Amino acid sequence: MAEDLTQRALDVLLDPSLEPIVDMVARRVATNADEYEVAAADGRVRFRRVGPGVDDYAVTGVEGRDPLADRHTDRFVGLAHEQACRHPHRSANAYPFAYDHVAQLFDHPAAPDLCVVHAAAHNWAEQGGHLGEHGSLGVVQARAPFVLAGRGVRRNGFVARAARLVDVAPTVAALLGCEARADGTYLNGQDGRALGELLDPDAGRPVLVVGFLFDGTNANVLYDMVRGGHAPNVARLVESGCALEHGAFAGLPTVTLANHTSVITGRLPGHHGILHNAWFDRARGEQVITNSSATWPWAMRHVVDGVDSLHHAIHRRWPDAFTASVNEPCDLGADYSTFDFFRRGEVPPIPASPDGLPHTTERFVRPSKDYSWSSVVDHMGIDQAVGILGGEYRGVTYPRPRFLWLNFTLTDAAMHEGGPYSEIAAAGVRDSDARLGAVLDAIDRAGISDDTAFLLVADHGMEETDPAVRGDWDVALRDAQIPFRDEGYGFLYLGDGAA
C-alpha cells in the first residue's frame, strides 16, 4: 500500500507539466535500505552504498537520462560563466557529491518519504518567492565560498578545487593542533575530512582561529567583488591564504540551519539531526520548526545523541580553552553564545534601528525591512565579537578565545531580496566586508594578528530565479487526492497519518 502511494505521488511529481518547477525527486528504495533513487521527468538513476567514503557508491540501474550524470564541481565557476547560464535546466546543470548528499538524508528516522528538489528557475511565489533562492542540489545553490587564511595556512591564493562544508570543522581542528582519534578523525561521526593540503604546520600553529559565515552568499559574486576591489577585507584574507574557486558544497537540503550545523559538527544533515528548516517527526506525530526567531535558540535540542562540535574538539585538547559562538544557532559546546542570552530570558543590546550605525547602506536600509533588521543584528554581533576580543563585553571580562565564530545574516537577506547579481546584494557584501574589517581591527589592537588564522564560508549558495517560473506541486498532489504533508517545502510525508 505504501509503495503504491509513493508511485502515485511520483507519477504526479514527474509529470512533464511540473517539469519547470520539479528538477528531480529523491527517495530511499523501499525494498533495499542501502539503495536510493533519484528520478526526473526524463529518466532516473538508482545507486547503493558500497563503503563509508563520500564516493563509495555503485550505480545499480539507469532508465532514460541519468539526472545525476554531471557531478563536476567546476560547472559555472566564475561569475561571467554563471550569468551566461542563468537558472539552467538539469540537463545543463551539475550536482556535486550528489550520491552521498542524497543518501545521508535518508539515514535519519524522520527523513521524508520523498524529497522534491526544485528546479533552478523556480520562483517560490506561493511562499512569498525571492529573486534569489537555494535549497536544491544544483551546483550554484549548493556552492558556498571557502577562504582559509593566516597563521598555519599555505598562501596559494585562488585555487581551482572544491571542498564540502563538512570539511570545515575537521580542518580547523587540524589547523589548531587538536588531537586526532585513532581513525584520523577529530569529531565523533564526522563526514568531512581535514584539508591538510591547505595547511602549513611548519609555519606554526595559530593561537586563535576566527571563523566568519556570510549566510547565503553566492561564491562567484563574492570572489568577483574581491578581485574587483569591492570586498577589501575579504581580499586581505585571500592574500594571506587561499580561496577555493569551486567552493565548498552544502549537503541536501541546501538550507540555513541544516548546513550551519554541518559546518560546526562536520556531519551532514541526516547525521546530525537538523534535517531542514522544518520537518515532520512521525514517531512523535509533530511538526519540528527550527529556523524561526522563536525556535533558533533551542534548535540544537534536535541534534542526535553523540554529535560533536568543533567547540567540543577544542575543549578535549585544551580543557581550559575559551570558545565563543556569536549570532550562531549551532553553539554546541561553546563557552560564550549569543543565544544563551535568549535562553536565559535576556535580550542582548540590539540597536532599536539601523539609523547611524556604521557599515550600513542607508539606500537599502530604509525601503527593505529584511535589510534593516539584518543590519541591526549583524551590528550586534560585531559589538559582541569586538568586545570579547578586547577582553570585555557588557561589563563581563573574557579571556582571549582560542576559537571565535561569527555569523552574518545580511548577505542572505540581500541576495534573497534582489537576487545574487543585484545592487542590494553587492551592498550586503560590502557592508559585511566592512564589519569583518572591524573584527580584523580588533585583532590588530590585541596584538595577535600574526598568530591568528581565519576562515570564511557560507551555509549554501544563492541562485537567481525566473519570476515567470512559478507553481506549487502541492496543488497537483491535492488534485490527485494524495494524502501528504509538505514540510520545509520539498519534504513530502505520505499517508493519512502524516496529512
C-alpha positions as CSV (number, residue, x, y, z in Angstrom):
1,M,0.0,0.0,0.0
2,A,2.8,2.5,0.9
3,E,4.7,1.7,-2.3
4,D,1.5,2.2,-4.3
5,L,1.0,5.6,-2.7
6,T,4.7,6.5,-3.4
7,Q,4.3,5.6,-7.0
8,R,1.2,7.7,-7.4
9,A,3.0,10.6,-5.9
10,L,5.9,10.1,-8.2
11,D,3.6,9.9,-11.2
12,V,2.2,13.3,-10.3
13,L,5.5,15.0,-9.5
14,L,7.3,13.7,-12.6
15,D,4.6,14.6,-15.0
16,P,6.0,16.9,-17.7
17,S,3.6,19.6,-16.7
18,L,5.5,20.1,-13.5
19,E,9.0,19.9,-15.1
20,P,9.5,23.7,-15.0
21,I,9.4,23.6,-11.2
22,V,10.4,20.0,-10.2
23,D,14.0,19.2,-11.0
24,M,14.0,15.7,-9.6
25,V,12.7,13.6,-6.7
26,A,14.9,11.6,-4.3
27,R,13.9,8.7,-2.1
28,R,15.2,5.6,-0.4
29,V,14.1,2.4,-2.3
30,A,11.7,0.6,0.0
31,T,13.0,-2.9,-0.9
32,N,16.6,-2.1,0.0
33,A,17.6,0.2,2.8
34,D,21.0,0.9,1.2
35,E,19.6,1.7,-2.2
36,Y,18.4,5.2,-3.3
37,E,16.7,6.6,-6.4
38,V,16.7,10.0,-8.0
39,A,14.0,10.4,-10.6
40,A,13.2,13.1,-13.1
41,A,10.7,13.5,-15.9
42,D,13.1,12.1,-18.5
43,G,15.0,9.4,-16.5
44,R,16.1,8.0,-13.2
45,V,19.2,6.5,-11.5
46,R,19.5,4.0,-8.7
47,F,22.6,3.6,-6.6
48,R,23.7,2.0,-3.3
49,R,26.4,2.4,-0.7
50,V,29.4,0.1,-1.0
51,G,31.6,1.7,1.6
52,P,31.9,4.6,4.1
53,G,33.5,7.2,1.8
54,V,31.9,10.1,0.0
55,D,32.5,8.4,-3.3
56,D,31.7,4.8,-2.2
57,Y,28.6,4.3,-4.3
58,A,27.7,1.9,-7.1
59,V,25.1,2.6,-9.7
60,T,22.5,-0.2,-9.8
61,G,20.4,1.0,-12.7
62,V,19.6,3.8,-15.1
63,E,16.4,4.4,-17.0
64,G,16.4,7.1,-19.7
65,R,18.6,10.0,-18.9
66,D,20.6,9.9,-15.6
67,P,19.6,13.1,-13.8
68,L,22.9,13.0,-11.7
69,A,25.2,12.3,-14.7
70,D,27.1,15.5,-14.2
71,R,28.6,15.8,-10.7
72,H,31.6,18.1,-11.6
73,T,32.5,20.8,-9.1
74,D,33.8,23.2,-11.8
75,R,30.5,23.8,-13.6
76,F,29.6,27.5,-13.7
77,V,32.8,28.6,-12.0
78,G,33.3,32.3,-12.5
79,L,30.6,35.0,-12.4
80,A,30.6,35.6,-16.1
81,H,30.0,31.8,-16.8
82,E,27.3,31.6,-14.2
83,Q,25.5,34.7,-15.5
84,A,25.6,33.4,-19.1
85,C,23.8,30.2,-17.9
86,R,21.1,31.6,-15.6
87,H,18.8,29.0,-13.9
88,P,20.0,26.1,-16.1
89,H,17.8,23.1,-16.9
90,R,19.0,19.9,-15.2
91,S,20.5,18.6,-18.5
92,A,23.0,21.5,-18.3
93,N,23.4,21.6,-14.5
94,A,25.8,19.7,-12.2
95,Y,25.2,18.0,-8.9
96,P,28.5,17.6,-7.0
97,F,28.7,14.9,-4.4
98,A,25.1,14.0,-5.2
99,Y,25.1,10.3,-4.2
100,D,26.4,11.0,-0.7
101,H,24.3,14.1,-0.2
102,V,21.1,12.2,-1.2
103,A,21.9,9.1,0.8
104,Q,22.8,10.8,4.0
105,L,19.4,12.5,4.3
106,F,17.5,9.2,4.5
107,D,19.7,7.9,7.3
108,H,17.6,9.8,9.7
109,P,14.4,8.2,11.0
110,A,12.4,11.4,10.4
111,A,13.5,11.7,6.8
112,P,10.7,12.3,4.3
113,D,9.3,9.7,2.0
114,L,10.1,11.9,-0.9
115,C,12.5,14.8,-1.2
116,V,11.4,17.2,-4.0
117,V,14.4,19.1,-5.5
118,H,13.1,22.2,-7.1
119,A,14.3,23.5,-10.5
120,A,16.9,26.2,-10.7
121,A,14.5,28.6,-12.3
122,H,11.7,28.0,-9.8
123,N,10.5,31.1,-8.0
124,W,8.6,30.3,-4.8
125,A,5.9,32.9,-5.4
126,E,3.3,30.9,-3.5
127,Q,5.5,31.1,-0.4
128,G,6.5,34.8,-0.9
129,G,9.1,34.0,-3.5
130,H,12.5,35.5,-3.7
131,L,14.6,36.6,-6.7
132,G,17.4,34.7,-5.1
133,E,16.9,31.1,-3.9
134,H,18.6,28.0,-2.6
135,G,17.7,24.5,-1.3
136,S,18.5,22.5,-4.4
137,L,21.3,20.0,-5.2
138,G,22.2,22.1,-8.2
139,V,25.8,23.4,-8.3
140,V,25.0,27.2,-7.9
141,Q,22.6,26.7,-5.0
142,A,24.9,24.3,-3.2
143,R,28.2,26.1,-3.7
144,A,29.4,28.3,-0.8
145,P,32.6,30.3,-0.8
146,F,35.6,28.9,1.2
147,V,38.5,31.1,2.3
148,L,41.2,29.9,4.7
149,A,44.0,32.3,5.8
150,G,46.5,33.4,8.3
151,R,48.9,31.6,10.6
152,G,49.4,27.9,9.6
153,V,47.8,28.2,6.1
154,R,49.5,27.9,2.8
155,R,49.5,31.1,0.7
156,N,48.1,29.8,-2.5
157,G,45.6,32.5,-3.4
158,F,42.7,31.3,-5.6
159,V,42.9,27.5,-6.0
160,A,40.9,25.6,-8.7
161,R,39.4,22.9,-6.4
162,A,36.4,22.2,-4.2
163,A,35.6,21.0,-0.7
164,R,32.5,20.3,1.3
165,L,31.1,22.3,4.3
166,V,31.5,19.2,6.5
167,D,35.3,19.6,5.9
168,V,35.3,22.9,7.8
169,A,35.3,21.6,11.4
170,P,38.0,18.9,11.0
171,T,40.2,21.4,9.0
172,V,40.0,24.0,11.8
173,A,40.7,21.3,14.4
174,A,43.8,20.2,12.4
175,L,44.9,23.8,12.0
176,L,44.7,24.5,15.7
177,G,46.5,21.2,16.6
178,C,43.7,19.3,18.2
179,E,44.4,15.6,18.8
180,A,43.1,13.3,16.1
181,R,41.4,10.0,17.0
182,A,42.9,6.6,16.1
183,D,40.9,6.6,12.8
184,G,42.3,10.1,11.9
185,T,39.0,12.0,12.7
186,Y,38.7,14.9,15.0
187,L,34.9,14.8,15.7
188,N,32.7,11.9,16.6
189,G,30.9,10.7,13.5
190,Q,32.4,13.3,11.2
191,D,31.6,13.1,7.5
192,G,34.2,15.6,6.3
193,R,37.9,15.4,6.3
194,A,40.7,17.8,7.3
195,L,42.0,19.6,4.3
196,G,45.7,19.1,5.2
197,E,46.9,20.1,1.8
198,L,45.9,23.7,2.6
199,L,47.8,23.8,5.8
200,D,51.4,24.6,6.6
201,P,52.3,23.2,10.0
202,D,55.9,24.3,9.6
203,A,54.7,27.9,9.8
204,G,53.5,27.4,13.3
205,R,50.1,27.0,14.9
206,P,47.6,29.9,15.4
207,V,46.7,30.9,18.9
208,L,43.3,31.9,17.7
209,V,41.0,30.9,14.8
210,V,38.3,33.3,13.8
211,G,35.5,31.9,11.6
212,F,33.1,34.1,9.6
213,L,29.9,32.8,7.9
214,F,28.4,35.1,5.3
215,D,25.0,33.5,5.2
216,G,23.5,32.7,1.8
217,T,26.4,34.1,-0.2
218,N,27.0,33.3,-3.9
219,A,30.6,32.3,-4.2
220,N,31.2,33.6,-7.7
221,V,29.7,37.0,-6.6
222,L,31.9,37.3,-3.6
223,Y,35.1,36.2,-5.4
224,D,34.3,38.7,-8.3
225,M,33.9,41.5,-5.7
226,V,37.2,40.5,-4.1
227,R,39.0,40.7,-7.4
228,G,37.4,44.0,-8.3
229,G,38.4,45.7,-5.0
230,H,34.9,45.8,-3.6
231,A,35.5,43.5,-0.7
232,P,38.9,44.6,0.5
233,N,38.9,42.9,3.9
234,V,38.0,39.5,2.4
235,A,40.7,40.2,-0.1
236,R,43.2,40.6,2.8
237,L,42.3,37.1,3.9
238,V,42.7,35.6,0.4
239,E,46.1,37.3,0.1
240,S,47.2,35.7,3.3
241,G,45.9,32.2,2.5
242,C,43.7,30.6,-0.1
243,A,40.2,30.6,-1.6
244,L,38.7,27.5,-3.3
245,E,37.3,28.7,-6.6
246,H,35.0,25.7,-7.0
247,G,33.6,26.4,-3.5
248,A,32.6,24.3,-0.5
249,F,29.4,22.3,-1.1
250,A,26.4,22.1,1.2
251,G,24.6,18.9,2.0
252,L,21.0,18.2,1.0
253,P,18.8,20.2,1.6
254,T,21.0,23.3,0.9
255,V,19.2,25.4,3.6
256,T,20.3,27.5,6.5
257,L,20.2,25.7,9.8
258,A,20.9,22.2,8.4
259,N,24.2,23.4,7.0
260,H,25.2,25.8,9.8
261,T,25.1,22.7,11.9
262,S,27.1,20.8,9.3
263,V,29.8,23.4,9.3
264,I,30.3,23.3,13.1
265,T,29.9,19.5,13.6
266,G,31.4,18.0,10.4
267,R,28.3,15.9,9.9
268,L,25.7,16.0,7.1
269,P,22.1,16.9,8.0
270,G,20.8,13.4,8.1
271,H,23.6,12.5,10.5
272,H,23.5,15.4,12.9
273,G,19.7,15.6,13.0
274,I,18.8,19.2,11.9
275,L,17.2,17.9,8.7
276,H,15.7,21.1,7.3
277,N,14.2,24.4,8.4
278,A,11.1,22.3,9.2
279,W,10.3,18.6,9.1
280,F,7.8,16.1,10.5
281,D,8.6,13.7,13.3
282,R,6.4,10.7,12.6
283,A,7.4,8.9,15.9
284,R,6.1,11.9,17.9
285,G,3.5,12.9,15.4
286,E,4.6,16.5,15.5
287,Q,6.0,19.2,13.2
288,V,9.5,20.4,14.0
289,I,10.4,24.0,13.2
290,T,13.9,25.2,13.8
291,N,14.5,28.2,11.5
292,S,12.5,30.9,13.1
293,S,13.2,33.7,15.6
294,A,11.1,31.8,18.2
295,T,12.9,28.5,17.8
296,W,16.5,29.3,16.9
297,P,17.8,29.5,20.5
298,W,16.6,26.0,21.2
299,A,17.2,24.3,17.8
300,M,20.2,22.3,18.9
301,R,18.0,20.1,21.2
302,H,17.0,18.3,18.0
303,V,20.6,17.0,17.2
304,V,21.0,13.3,17.6
305,D,22.9,11.8,20.6
306,G,26.7,11.8,20.3
307,V,27.0,14.8,18.0
308,D,30.3,16.5,18.5
309,S,31.1,20.1,17.6
310,L,34.3,22.0,16.9
311,H,34.0,23.6,20.4
312,H,34.0,20.1,21.9
313,A,37.1,19.0,20.0
314,I,38.9,22.1,21.1
315,H,38.0,21.5,24.8
316,R,39.2,17.9,24.6
317,R,42.6,19.2,23.6
318,W,42.6,22.3,25.9
319,P,40.1,21.8,28.7
320,D,40.6,25.4,29.9
321,A,40.3,26.9,26.4
322,F,37.6,29.6,25.8
323,T,35.5,29.5,22.7
324,A,32.8,31.9,21.5
325,S,29.8,31.5,19.2
326,V,28.4,34.9,18.1
327,N,25.0,35.1,16.4
328,E,25.3,31.4,15.6
329,P,22.4,29.0,16.4
330,C,24.7,25.9,16.3
331,D,26.5,26.7,19.5
332,L,27.0,23.2,20.9
333,G,29.8,23.2,23.5
334,A,30.7,27.0,23.2
335,D,31.6,28.8,26.4
336,Y,30.0,32.0,25.1
337,S,26.9,32.1,22.9
338,T,24.6,34.9,21.8
339,F,21.7,32.6,22.1
340,D,22.4,31.9,25.8
341,F,21.0,35.4,26.4
342,F,17.7,34.4,24.9
343,R,17.7,31.0,26.7
344,R,18.1,32.9,30.0
345,G,15.2,35.2,29.1
346,E,17.5,38.1,28.3
347,V,17.9,40.2,25.2
348,P,21.4,41.5,24.3
349,P,21.6,45.2,23.4
350,I,20.2,45.1,19.9
351,P,20.0,48.6,18.4
352,A,16.5,50.0,18.1
353,S,17.1,50.9,14.5
354,P,19.9,50.9,11.9
355,D,20.0,54.7,11.9
356,G,23.5,56.0,12.4
357,L,25.1,52.5,12.6
358,P,28.5,52.2,10.8
359,H,28.9,49.9,7.8
360,T,25.2,50.3,6.8
361,T,24.0,51.2,3.3
362,E,21.1,53.7,4.0
363,R,19.8,53.4,0.5
364,F,18.6,49.8,1.2
365,V,18.0,50.0,4.9
366,R,15.1,52.4,4.6
367,P,13.0,50.5,2.0
368,S,13.9,47.0,2.9
369,K,12.6,45.6,6.3
370,D,14.9,42.5,6.0
371,Y,18.0,44.6,5.1
372,S,17.3,46.8,8.1
373,W,16.8,44.0,10.5
374,S,19.8,42.1,9.4
375,S,22.0,45.2,9.6
376,V,20.9,45.7,13.2
377,V,21.5,42.0,14.1
378,D,24.9,41.9,12.4
379,H,26.0,45.1,14.2
380,M,25.0,43.4,17.5
381,G,27.3,40.5,16.5
382,I,30.2,42.8,15.8
383,D,29.7,44.5,19.2
384,Q,29.9,41.1,20.9
385,A,32.9,39.8,18.8
386,V,34.9,43.0,19.2
387,G,34.1,43.2,22.9
388,I,35.2,39.6,23.5
389,L,38.4,40.1,21.5
390,G,39.1,43.2,23.6
391,G,38.5,41.3,26.8
392,E,35.3,42.8,28.0
393,Y,31.6,42.9,26.9
394,R,28.7,44.2,28.9
395,G,30.8,44.6,32.0
396,V,32.0,40.9,31.9
397,T,35.7,40.1,31.5
398,Y,36.5,37.4,29.0
399,P,39.8,35.6,28.3
400,R,41.2,35.5,24.8
401,P,39.4,32.9,22.8
402,R,41.1,30.0,21.1
403,F,38.1,29.9,18.6
404,L,35.6,32.6,17.8
405,W,32.8,32.0,15.3
406,L,30.7,34.9,13.9
407,N,27.6,34.6,11.7
408,F,26.5,37.4,9.4
409,T,22.8,37.4,8.2
410,L,22.7,40.4,5.9
411,T,24.2,38.7,2.8
412,D,21.4,36.1,2.8
413,A,18.6,38.8,3.2
414,A,20.1,40.9,0.4
415,M,20.7,38.1,-2.1
416,H,17.2,36.7,-1.4
417,E,15.6,40.1,-2.0
418,G,17.3,41.2,-5.1
419,G,19.0,38.1,-6.4
420,P,22.7,37.5,-6.2
421,Y,23.6,39.9,-9.1
422,S,21.7,42.9,-7.8
423,E,22.8,46.2,-6.3
424,I,21.3,45.3,-3.0
425,A,23.3,42.0,-2.9
426,A,26.5,43.9,-3.6
427,A,25.7,46.3,-0.9
428,G,25.1,43.4,1.5
429,V,28.6,42.1,0.7
430,R,30.2,45.5,1.1
431,D,28.6,46.1,4.4
432,S,29.5,42.6,5.7
433,D,33.1,43.1,4.4
434,A,33.3,46.3,6.4
435,R,32.0,44.6,9.5
436,L,34.6,41.8,9.0
437,G,37.2,44.6,8.9
438,A,36.1,45.8,12.3
439,V,36.9,42.3,13.7
440,L,40.3,42.4,11.9
441,D,41.0,45.8,13.5
442,A,40.1,44.4,17.0
443,I,42.6,41.6,16.4
444,D,45.2,44.1,15.4
445,R,44.6,46.1,18.6
446,A,45.0,42.8,20.6
447,G,48.4,42.4,19.0
448,I,47.8,38.9,17.7
449,S,47.2,39.3,14.0
450,D,50.3,37.4,13.1
451,D,49.2,34.5,15.3
452,T,45.6,34.3,14.1
453,A,44.0,32.2,11.4
454,F,40.8,32.9,9.6
455,L,38.0,31.0,7.8
456,L,35.2,32.4,5.8
457,V,32.3,30.3,4.4
458,A,28.6,30.4,3.8
459,D,25.9,27.8,4.6
460,H,24.9,27.4,0.9
461,G,24.9,29.3,-2.3
462,M,22.3,31.6,-3.9
463,E,20.9,31.4,-7.4
464,E,18.8,33.8,-9.4
465,T,15.3,32.6,-10.1
466,D,13.0,33.3,-13.0
467,P,9.9,35.2,-11.7
468,A,7.9,33.8,-14.6
469,V,8.5,30.2,-13.4
470,R,6.0,29.7,-10.7
471,G,3.9,27.0,-9.4
472,D,3.3,24.6,-6.4
473,W,3.5,20.8,-6.7
474,D,1.3,20.6,-3.6
475,V,-1.7,21.7,-5.7
476,A,-1.1,18.8,-8.2
477,L,-0.8,16.3,-5.3
478,R,-4.0,17.5,-3.7
479,D,-5.8,17.4,-7.1
480,A,-4.8,13.8,-7.3
481,Q,-6.2,13.2,-3.8
482,I,-2.9,12.0,-2.4
483,P,-2.7,12.4,1.4
484,F,0.6,14.2,2.3
485,R,2.2,16.9,4.2
486,D,5.0,19.1,2.7
487,E,7.5,20.4,5.3
488,G,10.2,23.0,4.6
489,Y,8.8,22.9,1.0
490,G,10.1,19.7,-0.5
491,F,10.0,17.2,2.3
492,L,6.9,15.1,1.5
493,Y,5.5,12.7,4.1
494,L,2.8,10.5,2.5
495,G,-0.3,8.8,4.0
496,D,-3.2,9.7,6.2
497,G,-1.0,9.6,9.3
498,A,1.1,12.5,8.0
499,A,-1.6,14.7,6.4
